[in-house]
Amino acid sequence: MKKIHVLICMIALLSVTSCVNLDLNPPSAASSENWFSSPEEVRISLNDFYRSTFFVIEEGWTLDRNTDDWAQRTNIYTIAAGSLNASSTSNPNIKTVWSYTYKNISRANRILEALDKLEGKYSTTELNTLRAEARFFRAFAYSRLITLWGDVPFYVTSITPEEAFEMGRTDKAVVLKQIYDDYDYAAENLPVANNNSGATRVDKGTAYAYKARTALYQHDYGTAAKAAQDCMDLEVYDLAPDYGELFRDKTRGSKEVIFSVAHSSDLELDENGKPTTQAIGSFIARSAGGTHNAQPSWELLAVYEMTNGKTIDEPGSGFDPHDPFANRDPRCLETFAAPGSRIYGIEWNPAPNALEIMDYTQNRMITNKDSKGGSDASNCAYNGCCLRKGAQESWRTTLYNDNPVILMRYADVLLMYAEAKIELGEIDATVLACINDVRARAYGTTRTQTNDYPSITTTDQTALRKVLRRERRVEFAWENLRYFDLLRWHQFENAFGHNMYGFTRTANRAKEYFAAGNWFWPETPTFDKDGFPSFEAMADGTYIVQHGERKYDEKIYLWPLPSDDVLIMNGKLVQNPGY
């Protein structure tokens, strides 16, 4: 598997220089004529789809930054701040996402046309497998477009610049039909394990899983349930036994991972020899050499259940706001570093009295640069939280993340199936089984061992919907799925209706707060009817303070078309409302 990981990175790097010019408005169709002369040349071109460059919003926690799971000092990102506009170049970069997605569509169309010209010269099965791969990525691209923009320009053949300038927006229902057709073709013609040339590529299960995701995002629950069931029926995927290790595993060998993007900080280098993989100094504790600018939010910390299955605000839950990490769903401590635990080779402890911590790599005590009572309290541990999910001790020395970016895993298929069936009102034993399989794995057990984890038994649609949505939030925290969950559940208003809070930035006040017995939280946060926590009640402006203001803007359910494209398209492209 390590060889596979290295190979896919090398392929990705080589394809940077070998890819043809495939913009929305290609200058000519002749540039690829002499290249696509054999299946092998087509396969090399297909490699370009696996470059991380084209996963603009899936890489680097891009969309997580625009949700209530994210905290970053006093910064609120564009969407959560209500400041998204058509000309914005801030996160997310609307123009880049739009442009790269259409490049992939144009690339797929050219490859499909080239394959048609190879008919009769090579094996039909081989050509159909390559077609299936190209059609998968075309479906992937169009699915992203209709999810974020709604109606979009639509074409399935190469187009001339003149045709492009006359192109308006196509009803997303028409586009969705093509997406389904492409995924169905991919599922029919891709092998169960697509490991041609030693590199792991999209396969039959990937097509089923992404069809389910697209259908769910479009509220087509019947199609989503069927596609998820088809993926499960392959019986080639399974949940990894260790939830935390799944995100630290660089071998890509888990049967849970359906699709991921490989990385290597040894191979992915710029012209100066510096890694081009994700720089993660902003997530690393200051005592370990990072800046620790970004952290999981208090809202996320609050939603994990207790080990008895109760939410922290329920009577009899046993929750202690002064020790919010105790007796929580195990996924909490695999996402957050608990105070006193080891991470990056050091002890993590932001408490005002923890002025020294253990450096395990040197086996000695060192100054704690993350203590709220230390000399730099104004710049450290804004909310006292630290990301553990995926964290490697090697991050401390490299400050770069070369973990594979998991884009689809089997747990998502199980929960997509459950969600679709809940929304259809078809709640049966299979729905509970899927949810409980995911929950049980978090506790290191299996679904039938109900004494070892808090199993779900309710079949009430309203109650189960709430359970499912909380389950998705804690299972997929910081995996770039929260944004899309909020989008389809139409819950941005709830998520952005609460501001971002954290501790005082003054050391003396932090020490007073601690001495009064209020650390970590002075009380249990409140929750609204949909399960969104609120910290407004405990924010006194002295010890617990507002760090950033979120603002809900109803227009964000559709992104703006890039303003440059709207201007040059002769009035054919009509901007989304509100931009």
BALODO-735475 format. One record per residue (C-alpha): residue number from 1; residue in three letters; x negated, y, z negated. Coordinates in pm, whole numbers, plus 50000, padded with zeros to 5 digits. Each point is the difference from the previous one (the first is absolute). Example, Ala and Ser with C-alpha at 12.3 -4.5 7.8 and 13.67 -1.06 7.14 Angstrom:
2
    i   aa      X      Y      Z
    1  ALA  48770  49550  49220
    2  SER  49863  50344  50066
//
This chain:
579
    i   aa      X      Y      Z
    1  MET  50000  50000  50000
    2  LYS  49708  50235  49935
    3  LYS  49884  49942  50358
    4  ILE  50350  50080  50124
    5  HIS  50000  50322  49796
    6  VAL  49665  50108  50145
    7  LEU  50101  49903  50354
    8  ILE  50322  50200  50001
    9  CYS  49808  50305  49872
   10  MET  49743  49958  50278
   11  ILE  50275  49963  50259
   12  ALA  50168  50314  49870
   13  LEU  49676  50194  50022
   14  LEU  49920  49879  50351
   15  SER  50351  50080  50119
   16  VAL  49952  50366  49910
   17  THR  49775  50034  50303
   18  SER  50182  49753  50224
   19  CYS  50358  50124  49973
   20  VAL  50152  50157  50307
   21  ASN  50161  50343  50001
   22  LEU  50359  49928  49905
   23  ASP  50162  50327  49902
   24  LEU  50368  50076  50041
   25  ASN  49907  50187  50319
   26  PRO  49723  49786  50154
   27  PRO  49803  50183  50269
   28  SER  50014  49702  50232
   29  ALA  50097  49637  50008
   30  ALA  49685  49894  50180
   31  SER  49767  50014  49701
   32  SER  50103  49655  49878
   33  GLU  50051  49832  50339
   34  ASN  49652  49850  50020
   35  TRP  49986  49903  49636
   36  PHE  50302  49772  49951
   37  SER  49873  49729  50233
   38  SER  50016  49704  49759
   39  PRO  50173  49892  49678
   40  GLU  49676  50053  49810
   41  GLU  49980  50363  50108
   42  VAL  50364  50047  49897
   43  ARG  49923  49842  49663
   44  ILE  49712  50241  49944
   45  SER  50235  50288  50073
   46  LEU  50253  49857  49755
   47  ASN  49728  50018  49734
   48  ASP  50044  50375  50002
   49  PHE  50341  49963  49836
   50  TYR  49826  49876  49686
   51  ARG  49790  50313  49951
   52  SER  50082  50179  49677
   53  THR  50014  50326  50198
   54  PHE  50347  49911  50118
   55  PHE  50136  49929  49653
   56  VAL  49997  50366  49908
   57  ILE  50274  49988  49739
   58  GLU  49923  49649  49875
   59  GLU  49639  50080  49908
   60  GLY  49877  50198  49701
   61  TRP  50327  49997  49809
   62  THR  50116  50276  50237
   63  LEU  50372  49977  49933
   64  ASP  49967  49893  49637
   65  ARG  49860  50347  49940
   66  ASN  50339  50138  50096
   67  THR  50198  49799  49744
   68  ASP  50072  50004  49630
   69  ASP  49750  49717  49944
   70  TRP  49710  50241  50056
   71  ALA  49835  50261  49777
   72  GLN  49704  50211  50107
   73  ARG  49892  50260  49748
   74  THR  50225  50298  50079
   75  ASN  50043  49923  50370
   76  ILE  50332  49901  50157
   77  TYR  49975  49877  50358
   78  THR  50194  50146  50289
   79  ILE  50318  49792  50007
   80  ALA  50044  49979  49623
   81  ALA  49939  50376  49981
   82  GLY  50275  50069  50253
   83  SER  49758  50175  50236
   84  LEU  49991  49767  50300
   85  ASN  50020  50185  50330
   86  ALA  49949  49933  50369
   87  SER  49655  50157  50018
   88  SER  49867  49850  49677
   89  THR  49655  49845  50015
   90  SER  50003  49903  49635
   91  ASN  50080  49653  49876
   92  PRO  50159  49831  50182
   93  ASN  49860  50129  50328
   94  ILE  50318  49992  50206
   95  LYS  49831  50063  50334
   96  THR  49739  49728  49949
   97  VAL  50258  49739  49903
   98  TRP  50218  50092  50297
   99  SER  49710  50005  50247
  100  TYR  49832  49677  49888
  101  THR  50330  49815  49993
  102  TYR  50074  50096  50360
  103  LYS  49647  49906  50101
  104  ASN  50071  49650  49876
  105  ILE  50326  49988  50197
  106  SER  49822  50110  50318
  107  ARG  49724  49748  49937
  108  ALA  50252  49719  49952
  109  ASN  50188  50094  50318
  110  ARG  49682  49996  50207
  111  ILE  49894  49667  49861
  112  LEU  50340  49851  50080
  113  GLU  49984  50130  50357
  114  ALA  49649  49860  50038
  115  LEU  50116  49659  49877
  116  ASP  50271  49994  50264
  117  LYS  49728  50027  50265
  118  LEU  49818  49699  49854
  119  GLU  50301  49771  50045
  120  GLY  49915  49689  50200
  121  LYS  49629  50038  49940
  122  TYR  49988  49888  49635
  123  SER  50198  49786  49758
  124  THR  50353  50132  49945
  125  THR  49980  49904  49633
  126  GLU  49682  50200  49954
  127  LEU  50144  50303  50178
  128  ASN  50323  49982  49799
  129  THR  49804  49994  49673
  130  LEU  49817  50316  50104
  131  ARG  50331  50159  50107
  132  ALA  50145  49912  49662
  133  GLU  49715  50175  49822
  134  ALA  50041  50315  50209
  135  ARG  50377  50000  49953
  136  PHE  49958  49958  49624
  137  PHE  49794  50317  49979
  138  ARG  50237  50189  50228
  139  ALA  50285  49902  49768
  140  PHE  49790  50100  49699
  141  ALA  49940  50343  50152
  142  TYR  50359  50067  50099
  143  SER  50122  49881  49662
  144  ARG  49779  50257  49830
  145  LEU  50131  50270  50232
  146  ILE  50372  49940  49953
  147  THR  49956  49956  49625
  148  LEU  49827  50334  49957
  149  TRP  50140  50208  50288
  150  GLY  50330  49843  50104
  151  ASP  50065  50037  50374
  152  VAL  49669  50010  50189
  153  PRO  49856  50001  50353
  154  PHE  50019  49643  50126
  155  TYR  49825  49819  50286
  156  VAL  49888  49642  50062
  157  THR  49790  50053  50315
  158  SER  49712  50227  50090
  159  ILE  50119  50353  50071
  160  THR  49860  50290  50196
  161  PRO  49937  50342  49844
  162  GLU  50297  50131  50201
  163  GLU  50227  49730  49855
  164  ALA  49872  50071  49651
  165  PHE  50086  50369  50026
  166  GLU  50356  49913  50097
  167  MET  50046  49757  49715
  168  GLY  50242  50083  49721
  169  ARG  50107  49799  49698
  170  THR  50169  49660  50025
  171  ASP  50264  49886  49752
  172  LYS  49818  49793  49739
  173  ALA  50260  49723  50039
  174  VAL  49869  49942  50354
  175  VAL  49643  50000  49872
  176  LEU  50093  49762  49718
  177  LYS  50136  49747  50250
  178  GLN  49664  50001  50179
  179  ILE  49819  49964  49668
  180  TYR  50204  49692  49918
  181  ASP  49939  49857  50348
  182  ASP  49626  50055  49963
  183  TYR  49984  49842  49656
  184  ASP  50212  49705  50120
  185  TYR  49767  49948  50294
  186  ALA  49700  50020  49769
  187  ALA  50150  49750  49756
  188  GLU  50081  49759  50284
  189  ASN  49661  50017  50169
  190  LEU  49746  50061  49724
  191  PRO  49853  49696  49825
  192  VAL  50063  49937  49631
  193  ALA  49630  50065  49939
  194  ASN  49846  50238  50252
  195  ASN  49626  49969  49938
  196  ASN  49868  50027  50353
  197  SER  49629  50085  50019
  198  GLY  49966  49952  49623
  199  ALA  50189  50318  49913
  200  THR  50336  49996  49824
  201  ARG  50264  50175  50211
  202  VAL  50374  50054  49979
  203  ASP  50194  49676  50026
  204  LYS  50353  49862  49999
  205  GLY  50060  50077  49633
  206  THR  49875  50355  50043
  207  ALA  50261  50058  50270
  208  TYR  50282  49865  49782
  209  ALA  49885  50202  49699
  210  TYR  49978  50327  50191
  211  LYS  50334  49944  50169
  212  ALA  50147  49959  49650
  213  ARG  49834  50321  49882
  214  THR  50120  50199  50301
  215  ALA  50354  49870  49964
  216  LEU  50005  50078  49629
  217  TYR  49878  50355  50063
  218  GLN  50285  50039  50251
  219  HIS  50256  49856  49755
  220  ASP  50060  49704  50231
  221  TYR  50022  49756  49712
  222  GLY  50119  49697  50194
  223  THR  49703  50015  50236
  224  ALA  49763  50068  49710
  225  ALA  50122  49699  49801
  226  LYS  49976  49770  50303
  227  ALA  49648  50114  50095
  228  ALA  49876  49968  49641
  229  GLN  50155  49652  49981
  230  ASP  49827  49904  50326
  231  CYS  49669  50109  49850
  232  MET  50060  49801  49683
  233  ASP  50106  49693  50200
  234  LEU  49655  49982  50160
  235  GLU  49872  49881  49660
  236  VAL  49651  50133  50067
  237  TYR  49999  50282  49744
  238  ASP  50004  49993  49623
  239  LEU  49956  50236  49707
  240  ALA  49644  50031  49873
  241  PRO  49968  49855  49649
  242  ASP  49823  50309  49862
  243  TYR  50172  50334  50071
  244  GLY  49703  50218  49904
  245  GLU  49739  49796  50184
  246  LEU  50203  50020  50319
  247  PHE  49896  50365  50038
  248  ARG  49635  49943  49910
  249  ASP  49954  49709  50241
  250  LYS  49793  50109  50301
  251  THR  50004  49661  50174
  252  ARG  50353  50046  50137
  253  GLY  50050  49635  49911
  254  SER  50327  50026  49808
  255  LYS  50305  49827  50144
  256  GLU  50204  50296  49878
  257  VAL  49841  50248  50240
  258  ILE  50189  50004  50331
  259  PHE  49827  50298  50157
  260  SER  49712  50221  49887
  261  VAL  49732  50230  50137
  262  ALA  49643  49894  49926
  263  HIS  49728  50237  49883
  264  SER  49628  49986  49938
  265  SER  49801  50291  49859
  266  ASP  49688  49821  50131
  267  LEU  50121  50001  50360
  268  GLU  50230  50301  50029
  269  LEU  49743  50280  50006
  270  ASP  49985  50347  50150
  271  GLU  49708  50141  50201
  272  ASN  49820  50079  49674
  273  GLY  50037  49649  49865
  274  LYS  50269  50095  49750
  275  PRO  50302  49771  49952
  276  THR  50319  50112  50170
  277  THR  50220  49783  49780
  278  GLN  50226  50155  49737
  279  ALA  49810  50226  49758
  280  ILE  50143  49922  49657
  281  GLY  49803  50222  49763
  282  SER  50321  50182  49915
  283  PHE  50143  49682  49843
  284  ILE  49691  49904  49802
  285  ALA  49956  50103  49638
  286  ARG  49769  50295  49945
  287  SER  49790  49794  49758
  288  ALA  49937  49757  50287
  289  GLY  49890  50273  50241
  290  GLY  50332  50089  50162
  291  THR  50206  50317  49989
  292  HIS  50321  49825  49892
  293  ASN  50220  50253  50177
  294  ALA  50282  49757  50075
  295  GLN  50191  49764  49775
  296  PRO  50317  49793  49990
  297  SER  50281  50216  49864
  298  TRP  50178  49994  49667
  299  GLU  50321  49928  50190
  300  LEU  49849  49678  50130
  301  LEU  49868  49903  49656
  302  ALA  50345  50045  49852
  303  VAL  50187  49763  50234
  304  TYR  49822  49675  49915
  305  GLU  50217  49778  49786
  306  MET  49899  49859  49666
  307  THR  49899  49634  49993
  308  ASN  50343  49924  49853
  309  GLY  50157  50127  50322
  310  LYS  50144  50320  49854
  311  THR  49927  50345  50139
  312  ILE  49816  50225  49756
  313  ASP  50311  50208  49926
  314  GLU  50222  49702  49916
  315  PRO  50087  49932  49635
  316  GLY  49786  49720  49862
  317  SER  49735  50033  50270
  318  GLY  49722  50039  49744
  319  PHE  49836  50276  50200
  320  ASP  49751  50218  49813
  321  PRO  49942  50338  50172
  322  HIS  49673  50031  49807
  323  ASP  49874  49683  50172
  324  PRO  50186  49986  50332
  325  PHE  49777  49728  50142
  326  ALA  50087  49739  49738
  327  ASN  50235  49711  50076
  328  ARG  50077  50118  50352
  329  ASP  50055  49805  50321
  330  PRO  49650  49863  50085
  331  ARG  50000  50196  50326
  332  CYS  49976  50316  49793
  333  LEU  49652  49910  49875
  334  GLU  49897  49889  50349
  335  THR  50097  50342  50135
  336  PHE  49894  50220  49708
  337  ALA  49680  49964  49799
  338  ALA  50110  49977  49638
  339  PRO  49802  50209  49749
  340  GLY  49716  49790  49863
  341  SER  49980  49775  50304
  342  ARG  49701  49951  50228
  343  ILE  50000  50152  50347
  344  TYR  49713  50107  50229
  345  GLY  49764  49848  49746
  346  ILE  50104  50241  49724
  347  GLU  50263  50023  49730
  348  TRP  50295  50216  50104
  349  ASN  50140  50210  49716
  350  PRO  50135  50354  50051
  351  ALA  50101  50049  49634
  352  PRO  49884  50329  49840
  353  ASN  49807  49815  49728
  354  ALA  49816  49768  50241
  355  LEU  49697  50222  50053
  356  GLU  49778  49701  50079
  357  ILE  50073  49681  50191
  358  MET  49818  49681  50085
  359  ASP  49811  49977  50328
  360  TYR  49997  49624  50050
  361  THR  49749  50015  50284
  362  GLN  49745  50160  49767
  363  ASN  50130  49841  49680
  364  ARG  50000  50329  49815
  365  MET  50232  50279  49894
  366  ILE  50020  50304  50228
  367  THR  50170  50339  49990
  368  ASN  50365  49961  50101
  369  LYS  50060  50250  50279
  370  ASP  50366  49893  50012
  371  SER  50093  50084  49641
  372  LYS  50267  50268  49961
  373  GLY  49811  50115  49694
  374  GLY  49667  50030  50178
  375  SER  49809  50298  50129
  376  ASP  50168  49989  50342
  377  ALA  50358  49928  49895
  378  SER  50137  50250  50249
  379  ASN  49882  49793  50297
  380  CYS  50045  49641  49885
  381  ALA  50276  49745  49946
  382  TYR  50283  50230  50095
  383  ASN  50260  49740  49907
  384  GLY  49774  49748  49824
  385  CYS  50056  49737  50268
  386  CYS  49750  49819  50223
  387  LEU  50062  49778  50303
  388  ARG  49900  49635  49957
  389  LYS  50174  49845  50303
  390  GLY  49734  49885  50243
  391  ALA  49719  50158  49798
  392  GLN  49653  49849  50040
  393  GLU  49698  50062  49780
  394  SER  49806  50053  50324
  395  TRP  50207  50315  50056
  396  ARG  49792  50162  49726
  397  THR  49682  49983  50206
  398  THR  50138  50031  50354
  399  LEU  50294  50239  49939
  400  TYR  50155  49835  50306
  401  ASN  50285  49752  50027
  402  ASP  49956  49715  50244
  403  ASN  50287  49788  49870
  404  PRO  50230  49879  50278
  405  VAL  50310  50219  50025
  406  ILE  50294  49764  49958
  407  LEU  50279  50108  50232
  408  MET  50239  49707  49956
  409  ARG  50009  49726  49741
  410  TYR  50233  49714  49919
  411  ALA  50139  50161  49684
  412  ASP  50143  50271  50223
  413  VAL  50171  49743  50220
  414  LEU  50164  49844  49693
  415  LEU  50121  50333  49866
  416  MET  50113  50122  50344
  417  TYR  50214  49687  50029
  418  ALA  50143  50058  49653
  419  GLU  50074  50367  50069
  420  ALA  50173  49926  50330
  421  LYS  50218  49731  49843
  422  ILE  50088  50228  49708
  423  GLU  50108  50276  50239
  424  LEU  50203  49749  50202
  425  GLY  50175  49889  49682
  426  GLU  49873  49646  50059
  427  ILE  49847  49944  49657
  428  ASP  49921  49636  49941
  429  ALA  49732  49781  49845
  430  THR  49753  50078  50280
  431  VAL  50007  50370  49911
  432  LEU  49921  49935  49635
  433  ALA  49735  49749  50099
  434  CYS  49814  50252  50215
  435  ILE  50003  50267  49729
  436  ASN  49903  49755  49727
  437  ASP  49718  49850  50205
  438  VAL  49840  50344  50015
  439  ARG  50065  50075  49632
  440  ALA  49873  49661  49882
  441  ARG  49676  50035  50194
  442  ALA  49929  50323  49810
  443  TYR  50009  49798  49678
  444  GLY  49781  49724  50140
  445  THR  50280  49745  50009
  446  THR  50264  49863  50234
  447  ARG  50366  50083  50044
  448  THR  50134  49691  49824
  449  GLN  49800  50070  49681
  450  THR  50256  50249  49873
  451  ASN  49862  50001  49645
  452  ASP  49675  50151  50129
  453  TYR  50138  50312  50169
  454  PRO  50317  50213  49997
  455  SER  50199  49846  50284
  456  ILE  50284  50180  50174
  457  THR  50342  49838  49974
  458  THR  50252  50273  50081
  459  THR  50195  49976  50325
  460  ASP  50170  50338  49967
  461  GLN  49916  50198  50313
  462  THR  49950  50338  49831
  463  ALA  49786  49857  49721
  464  LEU  49799  49782  50236
  465  ARG  49938  50288  50238
  466  LYS  49847  50196  49712
  467  VAL  49788  49701  49899
  468  LEU  49879  49951  50357
  469  ARG  49901  50362  50040
  470  ARG  49805  50004  49675
  471  GLU  49839  49670  50095
  472  ARG  49878  50141  50329
  473  ARG  49859  50306  49829
  474  VAL  49785  49809  49752
  475  GLU  49905  49719  50240
  476  PHE  49885  50229  50281
  477  ALA  49868  50297  49803
  478  TRP  49737  50190  50199
  479  GLU  50043  49777  50308
  480  ASN  50148  50273  50220
  481  LEU  50354  49862  49979
  482  ARG  50159  50229  49740
  483  TYR  50053  50279  50254
  484  PHE  50193  49775  50235
  485  ASP  50204  49858  49712
  486  LEU  50104  50350  49892
  487  LEU  50075  50086  50363
  488  ARG  50243  49716  50069
  489  TRP  50158  50015  49654
  490  HIS  50052  50373  50054
  491  GLN  49843  50078  49663
  492  PHE  49749  50274  50073
  493  GLU  50224  50239  49808
  494  ASN  49964  49789  49685
  495  ALA  49628  49944  50048
  496  PHE  49919  50366  50063
  497  GLY  50253  50135  49754
  498  HIS  49747  49952  49718
  499  ASN  49677  50193  49969
  500  MET  49658  49850  49929
  501  TYR  49888  50010  49637
  502  GLY  49689  49912  49806
  503  PHE  49790  50094  49699
  504  THR  49876  50344  49900
  505  ARG  49675  50106  50163
  506  THR  49867  50141  49670
  507  ALA  49783  49773  49782
  508  ASN  50105  50152  49665
  509  ARG  50368  49963  50084
  510  ALA  49944  49642  50112
  511  LYS  49831  49926  49666
  512  GLU  50292  50158  49813
  513  TYR  50244  49793  50200
  514  PHE  49804  49683  49920
  515  ALA  49961  50086  49629
  516  ALA  50376  50051  49970
  517  GLY  50054  49640  50114
  518  ASN  50158  50091  50333
  519  TRP  49752  49833  50235
  520  PHE  50073  49850  50259
  521  TRP  50356  50131  50035
  522  PRO  50190  50164  49715
  523  GLU  50323  49823  50097
  524  THR  50155  49768  50254
  525  PRO  50087  50172  50329
  526  THR  50363  50015  50107
  527  PHE  50139  49835  50314
  528  ASP  50278  50094  50239
  529  LYS  50264  49757  50124
  530  ASP  49780  49891  50291
  531  GLY  49703  49918  49777
  532  PHE  49788  50308  50067
  533  PRO  49808  50110  49686
  534  SER  49977  50359  49882
  535  PHE  49739  50168  49782
  536  GLU  50162  50343  49987
  537  ALA  50126  49945  49645
  538  MET  49655  49938  49853
  539  ALA  49824  50275  50196
  540  ASP  49940  50273  49741
  541  GLY  49760  50207  50208
  542  THR  49730  49961  49735
  543  TYR  49909  49632  49979
  544  ILE  50203  49850  50282
  545  VAL  49994  50241  50293
  546  GLN  50118  50024  50358
  547  HIS  49717  49932  50245
  548  GLY  50190  50036  50324
  549  GLU  50342  50084  50137
  550  ARG  50174  49758  50231
  551  LYS  50272  50133  50224
  552  TYR  50262  49808  50191
  553  ASP  50073  50119  50354
  554  GLU  50284  49812  50170
  555  LYS  49842  50027  50345
  556  ILE  49714  49763  49910
  557  TYR  50204  49691  50083
  558  LEU  49881  50068  50354
  559  TRP  49653  50129  50077
  560  PRO  49950  50295  50235
  561  LEU  49880  49940  50351
  562  PRO  49655  50158  50045
  563  SER  50064  50363  50093
  564  ASP  49745  49994  50285
  565  ASP  50183  49712  50169
  566  VAL  50335  50173  49966
  567  LEU  49863  50319  50154
  568  ILE  49845  49838  50309
  569  MET  50287  49766  50085
  570  ASN  50215  50257  50181
  571  GLY  50281  49981  49749
  572  LYS  50041  49625  50051
  573  LEU  49890  49918  49644
  574  VAL  50246  50136  49745
  575  GLN  49856  50053  49652
  576  ASN  50150  49820  49698
  577  PRO  50236  50210  49785
  578  GLY  49846  50239  49750
  579  TYR  49657  50040  50163
//
